Amino acid sequence: MKPIDTQPHKPLQVNPIKHSQPMGAALAFMGIRNCLPLMHAAQGCASYTKVFYTRHFNEPIPLYNTSVSDITAVLDGGDYSILLAIENITSKDKSLPVEIIGLHTTGLTETKGDDIRGVGTHIEIPYCYVNTPDFEGGMQSGWALTAKALIDQHTLPSTTIDARTLLLLPNVSMQPIEVEKLKTFCEGFGYTVWALPDLSTSMDGYLSTGQGKLGTGAIGIEEIRALGRVEKVISIGESMRASAQALVNKNSAITHHAFDHIMGLETTDHLVEILMQEGVKPLPNVVRWRGRLQDGMLDTHFLIGSSHFVITGEPDMCAGMAALLRSVGGTIDAVIATTPSPILARIEAEQVIVGDLEDAKPFFAKAHLVISNFHAERMLIEQKLHHHHEVALVLRGFPNYEELGNQLKNDVLYEGSLYFLFEIANKLREIKHHA
């Protein structure tokens, strides 16, 4: 195991894999029912984010902005821009059933130092503010900061709990179907389950009227206010621990269970153990899927166990995929993460780097398969043409402009882990057959 390289070692990123905090915050607010996501930024910042998510999810994206320019930022001030934007949006379509406004900042407005907290005193609609400058952190931290802000600002303190209630805190890399699968899994043990944020009914590829106007997540402001009474909170990913702690601070009787990921046999077994603490037995299909995963691990370990991998993406996502591949004997040559995180120290890999795709490129020469976003595709084509070494690519993370159905890719629990292993093994078989 080599040491983790988290220090800047060049003045710029080449072929970056990192995305900004405001993008993560925008996505989180889309996971709140009837939320108006409002980016306090120049028009181009919001336009880029909207195009980014439109191409990734193939969905109309509910995202608004305050249209700040360098001139108005100095002369008019942030308060005026925010209040005017809210008035223009709500007056243009009075039928919008806005239940909460989600305001998050960017580098321009953070540098200006606008008082986004104070603006809320002039707004009658429930209001959540998040400081998400894009000159620090990344997409994962922007999402996590938004979840924490919703709890800090809107969840009411309590001293009692409602039995058999549970809150899931998914990380930004979990797709809508994965949140839905995990909620259904926990409900099978007799729990009433919420997720925060909850994209399972928002970016999930469901055709409905009024798409693209407001967030359509499966949790609303009233449920968020009542989260202080849940019995258990399960955080998935290092980035979501702070949000879970914020909830425990509202009610010390809440039990927090922290997971680095929900992939693979061992981790899913641990989740089942927690859900069975009240004496409830798993449904027969859960036991069946566990057996299928065991069989699939045997079927795929010949291919995966003889292969070398490179993984790039958000730290929480990398941790889960590396652990699952290691569980069937895979060799992780390198993990290239977008931002520093304590979880990187727990990843079993030959090299763990915080960097970009240029940092990943030296490892392609030995790799059989790369897990990355679609930006790695061109680099692997060059690898094949110039070095006559074909490397398989499995697309995960943001963005994926090459494939349809990103929101329905399931890599979690027994079922999703099995699908993931088969996808990896089939890609390896194709590459090795060609070789």
HELIX and SHEET records of a PDB file:
HELIX    1   1 GLN A   21  MET A   30  1                                  10    
HELIX    2   2 GLN A   43  PHE A   57  1                                  15    
HELIX    3   3 ASP A   70  LEU A   75  1                                   6    
HELIX    4   4 GLY A   78  LYS A   92  1                                  15    
HELIX    5   5 GLY A  107  LYS A  112  1                                   6    
HELIX    6   6 ILE A  116  VAL A  119  1                                   4    
HELIX    7   7 GLY A  120  HIS A  122  5                                   3    
HELIX    8   8 MET A  139  HIS A  154  1                                  16    
HELIX    9   9 PRO A  176  GLU A  187  1                                  12    
HELIX   10  10 LEU A  199  THR A  201  5                                   3    
HELIX   11  11 ILE A  221  ARG A  225  1                                   5    
HELIX   12  12 ALA A  226  ARG A  229  5                                   4    
HELIX   13  13 GLU A  238  MET A  240  5                                   3    
HELIX   14  14 ARG A  241  LYS A  250  1                                  10    
HELIX   15  15 LEU A  265  LEU A  275  1                                  11    
HELIX   16  16 PRO A  284  ILE A  304  1                                  21    
HELIX   17  17 PRO A  315  SER A  327  1                                  13    
HELIX   18  18 PRO A  342  ARG A  346  5                                   5    
HELIX   19  19 LEU A  357  ALA A  360  1                                   4    
HELIX   20  20 LYS A  361  ALA A  365  5                                   5    
HELIX   21  21 ALA A  376  HIS A  387  1                                  12    
HELIX   22  22 ASN A  406  LEU A  408  5                                   3    
HELIX   23  23 LEU A  413  HIS A  434  1                                  22    
SHEET    1   A 6 ILE A   4  ASP A   5  0                                        
SHEET    2   A 6 VAL A 352  VAL A 354  1                                        
SHEET    3   A 6 THR A 331  ALA A 337  1                                        
SHEET    4   A 6 HIS A 308  GLY A 313  1                                        
SHEET    5   A 6 LEU A 369  SER A 372  1                                        
SHEET    6   A 6 ALA A 392  LEU A 395  1                                        
SHEET    1   B 4 TYR A  64  ASN A  65  0                                        
SHEET    2   B 4 CYS A  35  HIS A  40  1                                        
SHEET    3   B 4 ILE A 100  THR A 105  1                                        
SHEET    4   B 4 TYR A 127  VAL A 130  1                                        
SHEET    1   C 4 THR A 192  ALA A 195  0                                        
SHEET    2   C 4 THR A 165  LEU A 169  1                                        
SHEET    3   C 4 LYS A 232  ILE A 236  1                                        
SHEET    4   C 4 THR A 255  PHE A 259  1                                        
END                                                                             
